[in-house]
Amino acid sequence: MADQPQAADETPSKYGRKACAGLRQELIDCLLASDCVQKHGRTPKECLKKENQGVPYECRTLQNSFFECKRSLLDNRTRFRGSKGY
């Protein structure tokens, strides 16, 4: 029984089952590779809080996309369309 294949909808995705998990992981990876964390020794949370030097534009864009994805979960108009994240 352990060798039976799972249905396509039961297969766990690369980023987990939570909504916006892919964007969240990409944001974390981007922040961990940034100068703010690597050179200045700050935490990713500290780097996001203020306009720190060493946080690339790509990370800010991912931060905004993650925010929009989370906000879409609360928006009743998008409940039927599905979440934007992957």
Residue pairs with C-beta under 8 A, 6 or more apart in sequence:
13 21
13 22
13 86
14 22
15 21
15 22
15 24
15 25
15 86
18 24
19 69
19 70
19 73
19 83
19 85
20 66
20 69
20 70
20 73
20 83
20 84
20 85
21 85
22 85
22 86
23 62
23 65
23 66
23 69
23 85
23 86
24 66
26 62
27 59
27 62
27 63
27 66
28 44
30 56
30 58
30 59
30 62
31 37
31 44
31 47
31 48
31 55
31 59
32 38
32 44
34 47
34 54
34 55
34 56
34 59
35 53
35 54
35 55
36 42
36 46
36 47
36 52
36 53
36 54
36 55
37 43
37 44
37 47
37 54
38 54
39 54
40 52
40 53
40 54
42 52
46 52
47 54
47 55
47 59
48 55
48 63
66 85
68 84
69 83
69 84
69 85
72 78
72 83
72 84
73 83
78 84
